[in-house]
Amino acid sequence: MLVQALLFAVPIYAQFGGLVPDESRAPMAIRAPVSKNCNLAISGAAQVGRVSMKGGSIEVRDLSGSGILAATGTLRFQFANGRYFDYVWRHTTSGMAVRSMKITPEETLLGGLVAPSRIDSTVLGVYFADGEVCGETGAYLKEKFQKNLQSARLDAEQALGVANALPPKLFEEAVRNGLLDAGPYQRESIASSNAMLRGQLLGPGGKLVPEYKEWLKRWQDSLKPAKPAPPKQSSRQPAR
């Protein structure tokens, strides 16, 4: 139950926006050995001050070759007095598996502790495109991802419908501004789908890529449950 709670734990300071102090920050490298059990490599740096984090990039690469549908882990801020503070990072795709991802951490106070000396990262769980899971939260990530597939299918259907209805120039503007309808009762998947559409459909200079309709169709076709992995002895063991 603690792990599942962590998956939903969004820092209170981020929810209300801008409550971290205006302090000087510098990049602090994220130290992380390759996760041999889950075949992920984690790197990057966070922008860290004396009492808070704001900005940076957590970079996650899949070394298994199958692609990632969902993953979560922690940044553990270590302090000179032996204490630490954990920040949970997470990423869920909108249906299309990725081999690498960059996650921008939310602005966060460091639990009342001061001047971290280093950041270590660990993997809590992964759901792979071949249907396998890894880590203590892997099965939960898979269950949640499968439940969200229907929302993602609706996102893809709506996006393709708008692409077919609008001329390229207007569609480009719509993608830039957030193609899918957002609001207080929006589908849970819309924010991540809009971010993905901007990243995939807008090329250098923010221009719409020529093959945008073909990409949308591939996305729509990809939104089906992962095929069960063939019977074999998995090399992925629960993360420790």
C-alpha positions as CSV (number, residue, x, y, z in Angstrom):
1,M,0.0,0.0,0.0
2,L,2.9,2.4,0.7
3,V,4.3,1.9,-2.8
4,Q,0.9,2.6,-4.4
5,A,0.5,5.7,-2.3
6,L,3.8,6.9,-3.5
7,L,2.7,6.6,-7.1
8,F,0.0,9.1,-6.5
9,A,1.9,11.3,-4.1
10,V,2.3,14.7,-5.9
11,P,4.2,17.2,-3.7
12,I,1.7,19.6,-2.0
13,Y,4.0,22.5,-3.0
14,A,3.6,21.7,-6.7
15,Q,-0.2,21.4,-6.6
16,F,-0.7,25.0,-5.7
17,G,2.1,26.3,-7.9
18,G,5.3,28.3,-7.1
19,L,5.5,27.6,-3.4
20,V,9.2,26.8,-3.5
21,P,11.4,29.7,-2.4
22,D,13.2,31.9,-4.9
23,E,16.7,30.6,-4.3
24,S,19.9,30.0,-6.3
25,R,20.0,26.6,-7.9
26,A,22.6,24.6,-9.7
27,P,22.5,21.3,-11.6
28,M,23.2,18.2,-9.5
29,A,24.0,15.0,-11.3
30,I,21.7,12.0,-10.7
31,R,23.8,9.0,-9.7
32,A,22.3,5.7,-10.7
33,P,23.9,2.4,-11.7
34,V,22.2,0.5,-14.5
35,S,19.3,-1.4,-13.0
36,K,20.4,-4.9,-13.9
37,N,17.1,-6.4,-12.8
38,C,14.9,-4.1,-14.9
39,N,17.3,-3.2,-17.7
40,L,17.0,0.6,-17.3
41,A,19.7,3.2,-17.3
42,I,19.0,6.4,-15.4
43,S,21.0,9.6,-15.7
44,G,20.4,13.4,-15.9
45,A,20.6,16.2,-13.4
46,A,18.2,18.2,-11.2
47,Q,18.3,21.9,-10.5
48,V,18.8,22.0,-6.7
49,G,19.1,24.7,-4.1
50,R,19.6,24.6,-0.4
51,V,16.0,23.6,0.4
52,S,14.2,22.9,-2.9
53,M,14.4,21.4,-6.4
54,K,13.0,23.1,-9.5
55,G,13.7,21.9,-13.0
56,G,16.2,19.6,-14.6
57,S,15.8,16.3,-16.5
58,I,15.6,12.7,-15.4
59,E,16.7,10.6,-18.4
60,V,15.6,7.0,-18.6
61,R,16.8,4.5,-21.3
62,D,15.5,1.0,-21.9
63,L,18.3,-1.5,-22.4
64,S,16.0,-4.5,-22.9
65,G,15.1,-3.7,-26.5
66,S,11.3,-4.1,-25.9
67,G,10.3,-0.5,-25.1
68,I,8.7,1.0,-22.0
69,L,5.0,1.7,-21.5
70,A,5.2,2.9,-17.9
71,A,7.9,3.3,-15.3
72,T,8.4,4.8,-11.9
73,G,11.3,5.3,-9.4
74,T,12.8,7.6,-6.9
75,L,15.3,10.4,-6.6
76,R,16.9,10.0,-3.1
77,F,18.4,13.3,-1.9
78,Q,21.2,12.5,0.5
79,F,22.3,15.0,3.2
80,A,25.5,15.3,5.3
81,N,23.8,14.3,8.5
82,G,22.8,10.9,7.1
83,R,19.2,11.8,6.5
84,Y,17.5,11.6,3.1
85,F,14.4,12.7,1.2
86,D,12.7,10.7,-1.6
87,Y,11.0,12.2,-4.6
88,V,9.0,9.8,-6.8
89,W,9.3,10.2,-10.5
90,R,6.9,8.5,-12.9
91,H,6.2,8.2,-16.6
92,T,3.3,6.7,-18.5
93,T,3.2,6.7,-22.3
94,S,0.0,7.3,-24.3
95,G,0.1,3.9,-25.8
96,M,3.3,3.9,-27.9
97,A,6.3,2.3,-26.3
98,V,9.5,4.3,-26.0
99,R,13.1,3.4,-25.7
100,S,14.1,6.5,-23.9
101,M,12.3,9.3,-22.0
102,K,13.1,12.6,-20.3
103,I,11.1,13.6,-17.3
104,T,11.1,17.1,-15.8
105,P,10.7,16.8,-12.0
106,E,8.1,19.0,-10.4
107,E,9.2,21.8,-8.1
108,T,9.5,20.3,-4.6
109,L,10.7,21.3,-1.1
110,L,13.2,18.8,0.3
111,G,11.3,17.8,3.4
112,G,12.7,20.6,5.6
113,L,16.3,19.4,5.1
114,V,19.1,21.6,3.9
115,A,21.9,21.4,1.4
116,P,21.8,17.9,-0.2
117,S,25.1,16.4,-1.0
118,R,24.1,14.0,-3.8
119,I,21.1,12.4,-5.6
120,D,20.7,8.7,-6.1
121,S,18.0,7.1,-8.2
122,T,16.4,3.7,-8.0
123,V,13.7,1.9,-10.1
124,L,10.4,1.0,-8.4
125,G,8.7,-0.7,-11.3
126,V,8.4,-1.0,-15.1
127,Y,5.8,-2.2,-17.5
128,F,7.4,-3.3,-20.8
129,A,5.8,-3.4,-24.3
130,D,6.3,-7.1,-24.5
131,G,3.9,-7.5,-21.5
132,E,6.5,-8.2,-18.9
133,V,6.7,-6.3,-15.6
134,C,9.6,-5.7,-13.3
135,G,10.0,-4.3,-9.7
136,E,7.6,-4.1,-6.8
137,T,5.2,-1.7,-8.6
138,G,5.4,-3.3,-12.1
139,A,2.2,-5.3,-11.8
140,Y,0.3,-2.3,-10.5
141,L,1.7,-0.1,-13.4
142,K,0.4,-2.7,-15.9
143,E,-3.0,-2.8,-14.3
144,K,-3.3,1.0,-14.3
145,F,-2.0,1.3,-17.8
146,Q,-4.5,-1.2,-19.1
147,K,-7.4,0.6,-17.4
148,N,-6.2,3.9,-19.1
149,L,-6.1,2.4,-22.6
150,Q,-9.7,3.3,-23.3
151,S,-9.0,7.0,-22.5
152,A,-6.0,6.9,-24.8
153,R,-8.0,5.3,-27.6
154,L,-10.5,8.2,-27.3
155,D,-7.6,10.7,-27.4
156,A,-6.3,9.1,-30.6
157,E,-9.7,9.0,-32.2
158,Q,-10.3,12.7,-31.4
159,A,-6.9,13.7,-32.6
160,L,-7.3,11.9,-35.9
161,G,-10.7,13.4,-36.4
162,V,-9.4,16.9,-35.9
163,A,-6.5,16.2,-38.3
164,N,-8.9,15.2,-41.0
165,A,-11.2,18.2,-40.4
166,L,-8.6,21.0,-40.2
167,P,-6.2,22.3,-42.8
168,P,-2.5,21.7,-41.9
169,K,-1.9,25.3,-40.7
170,L,-4.8,25.3,-38.3
171,F,-4.1,21.8,-37.1
172,E,-0.5,22.9,-36.4
173,E,-1.8,25.7,-34.2
174,A,-4.2,23.4,-32.4
175,V,-1.4,21.0,-31.6
176,R,0.8,23.8,-30.3
177,N,-2.0,25.1,-28.0
178,G,-3.1,21.6,-26.8
179,L,-5.1,19.7,-29.3
180,L,-7.3,17.7,-27.0
181,D,-10.0,19.3,-24.9
182,A,-8.8,20.1,-21.3
183,G,-11.0,21.0,-18.4
184,P,-12.1,20.1,-14.9
185,Y,-13.6,16.8,-16.1
186,Q,-11.0,15.9,-18.7
187,R,-9.8,12.3,-19.2
188,E,-6.8,11.5,-17.1
189,S,-4.8,10.8,-20.3
190,I,-5.3,14.2,-22.0
191,A,-2.3,16.0,-20.4
192,S,0.2,13.4,-21.4
193,S,-1.4,12.9,-24.8
194,N,-1.2,16.6,-25.6
195,A,2.5,16.7,-24.5
196,M,3.2,13.7,-26.7
197,L,1.4,15.2,-29.7
198,R,3.5,18.4,-29.4
199,G,6.7,16.4,-29.2
200,Q,5.9,14.0,-32.1
201,L,4.0,16.2,-34.5
202,L,5.9,19.5,-34.2
203,G,9.4,19.4,-35.8
204,P,12.2,22.0,-35.6
205,G,10.9,25.5,-35.3
206,G,7.5,24.2,-34.2
207,K,6.4,23.3,-37.7
208,L,4.0,20.4,-38.3
209,V,5.7,17.3,-39.6
210,P,4.5,16.3,-43.1
211,E,3.6,12.8,-42.1
212,Y,1.4,13.8,-39.2
213,K,-1.7,11.9,-40.3
214,E,0.3,8.7,-40.8
215,W,1.8,9.1,-37.3
216,L,-1.7,9.5,-35.8
217,K,-2.9,6.4,-37.5
218,R,0.1,4.4,-36.2
219,W,-0.7,5.7,-32.7
220,Q,-4.3,4.7,-33.0
221,D,-3.3,1.2,-34.2
222,S,-0.9,0.8,-31.3
223,L,-3.5,1.3,-28.6
224,K,-4.2,-2.3,-27.8
225,P,-3.1,-4.5,-24.9
226,A,0.4,-5.8,-25.1
227,K,0.7,-9.3,-26.4
228,P,1.5,-11.8,-23.6
229,A,5.2,-12.7,-23.4
230,P,5.9,-16.2,-24.7
231,P,6.5,-18.8,-21.9
232,K,10.1,-18.5,-20.8
233,Q,12.3,-17.9,-17.8
234,S,12.2,-14.1,-17.5
235,S,15.6,-12.4,-17.0
236,R,13.8,-9.6,-15.1
237,Q,13.5,-10.2,-11.4
238,P,11.8,-8.1,-8.8
239,A,13.9,-5.0,-8.1
240,R,15.5,-4.9,-4.7
